[in-house]
Amino acid sequence: MKGLPRSLSRGSATSRQAVSKLKIPLNTTITITATGAAIGWGTMVIGDFPEAHLKVLSVACILDFAGSGADANLAATWEGDVGIGTTPASDAKISVGDEDLITETAIAAATAEVAPTVMVADGVDLVLDNTDGSLEVNLNVLVDAADITDDESVILTVSGVVEIVYITMLDD
């Protein structure tokens, strides 16, 4: 095999550093809740990073979102946003660490509660200190306020895959 693995194997043992890929398959549900007349939002942990300092090189995802097809609290043509980050969303906004892996990306208008596929690839330049092993990969989802009934929750099915390419540094 040629390419990066071959190049990495040619260096001295002290200068070699393996590039790793974390592949997170998804086939689960996420609860989206609207408080008052606000945007509906939900968050969930979808994966963990290894314990070490990490240099994240790139992240890509392909995601499908769907309602039940008959949820009275979700518009059939709902729209929203998705972000993937090292922190869970704590309100109806995706910001800072909520989107440090995949920046906030629009979920286009659904048809019969099934949204078009979201495909994103970000060239991330991020160094993470996960020496305590606490960092997680969080999926953060918003549903536009006009598309979810006030003070109600809806369940979305999310399927697809998230891939994160990183280098482990200063692993203890």
Summary of the structure (lengths in Angstrom):
residues: 172
radius of gyration: 18.3
end to end distance: 30.0
largest distance: 62.1
contacts: 538
relative contact order: 0.35
helix: 8%
strand: 52%
